[in-house]
Amino acid sequence: MKKCLVTVLVTIIVFGLSLGEKEAVAATEKVHLTFATQEVGTGAYQYASAISSVFLKALPEGSNIDLTTESPGGVGAPIVLENGQCDIIMSNTGPAKWSEESGILDNPPTKSTAAIAGGIGHDFLNVLFTKEFVDKTGIKTVEELVAKKYPVRIAIKKPGTLGYLACVKLFETFGLSLDEVKSWGGAVDLLGGDAIKIYLQDGKADMTVDHVAAGQANTTELCMTKEMYFPQLSDDTLKKLVSAGFDYITIEANTWNKQTNVIRSVGSQQVILVHKNMNDDVAYLLTKSLCEGKDELAAQLAALKYFDPNTAGLLSSTGVKVHPGAEKYYKEKGYLK
């Protein structure tokens, strides 16, 4: 298992993973960092590659950032950082918050995470009914579905994914577990993304809940090949989801085929996490380079155009407290009070 290390000239200083103490490192000294991401070819790897290239420009000469493919993705990312397998990792606001508050994936609460910046990307909670289901039942909202305890057939992603957690958190706003939803006589099938699409296309499922970005391939194909209905969550439901760790977001009209109305939703955007005992000067440089390199990032990846330094350090964007070095930069710029 890799340790989170910072190389300072000849001396290698452990970032408090075992000592629990913060060491001083001058901003002129070379730094070695490990950035954990998912496998080559994934969107997560593209994000990490673009961000690390911007990070590296701000670090002292001779510094380097190694990309490793040890990250399981947003949900499990805080645990990887907690276990000392990297210096930097990308998660999502909600999972970062839930992992720190109560633990996640049957792990105890994390205690070592801090944020460099959040609000990266433009993902959203996406609820779809089939038009056949709406025509058959007259049910047009999740709130109606719950009130009637209708035996709905739901197809969602498997546990360990943010898509699965998004569905769990949605029904929790009504005080329900997925087992209770199944007790109405319907079904909750846990599937891969392609299988979910096929279940809905073939009439084996009535609805799905996911956490995606515009252009996500399976949802795009589904809406092109099957007539879907796009329910609007109530203001009260959205408010509860925000309290649970999401943030408000808008799904623009025509994001999906035949979705002509703007949909008010919530999302859990990506957040860059580091160990809370990372040297303050290093965290400051990473934050500064990210915020001041936002145009370069947007030119590399379109999804990064939504990154806004003005809100990147807010708790609603990060889910956990920002690192003191990052906080220093945000306060200097007037982004945080």
C-alpha positions, 0 to 999 in steps of 0.5 A: 500500500502506498504512503502519502509522501512529500519529497522535500529535497533529500528529506521525505516527510510523512504528511501526518498519516502516522505522526498526526503532525504537520511539517513545514515545507517551503514553497520553493522546495520540490514536491512529489504527490500521488493523484489517485484516479480511475483506469485510463479511458474513464472520464475520471482519468481525463479529469485527473490528467487535466487537473494534474497538468495545471497543478504541476505548473505551479509547483517548484521545479523538479516536482512531479505528480504521479497518476495511479489508478487506485481510485474506486470512484466518487463514493469510495474515494475518501476511504482511499485517501483515509487509508494513505494510498494517495495525496490527492483524489477526486470524490463527489460532494455528497459522498465526501460529506456522508463519509465524514459524518457517518461513514460509507460503504460499511467503513467508519467515518473518515477523519483525514479529508480536506478539500482543495476545491469543489463544484467541478463538473455539472452532474445531476440527479436524473429521474426517469419514468417510462411513458408507458408507466405514466399512461398506465397509472396516471402517476407523474411524480415521485411524490405521487408514487410514494403516496400511492405506494404503487408497486413500481419496478425500479432499475438502478445501478449497483451498490457502491455507485453514486447512482445507487446512493442517489436513489437511496437518498431520494427515497430517504427524503420520504422516510423510506428504504428501498426494501420498503419500496419493494414491500409494495409489491414491485421490484428494485433491480441492481444492474449495470448501466447498459442493462438498465437501459435494456430493462427500460427499453424492454418494459421490464422496469418502470423507472430509474434514478441515476446521477449523470451528466448531460450526454451520458451515453446510456441515457442518451440512447435510452431517450432516443429509442424509448419514450420517457417521461421526466418528472419534476421533484417538488420543492420540499423534496429538493430541499431535503436532498440539499440538506442531505448533501446535494446542491441545487442544479438545473437540467437544461431543456433538450438535455434528453430527447423530447425533454422540452422543459427545464427541470429543477434538480440537485447534484453532487459535483466533483471535489478534489480532496487531500489529506488534512495534514498536507503542507499549507504552502503546497495546498495553497499552490494547488488551489491557486493553480487550479483557480487561475488555470480554469480557462486552460482546464475548460479548453481541455475538457468541456465539463470543466467550464462549470468550475467557478473559483468564486464558489469552489471553497464553499461547504456546499461545493466541497462537502467537507472543510477546505484545507487551511492552505486552500482557505488562505487563497480563497480569503485572499481573493475574497471568495471566502469571508 
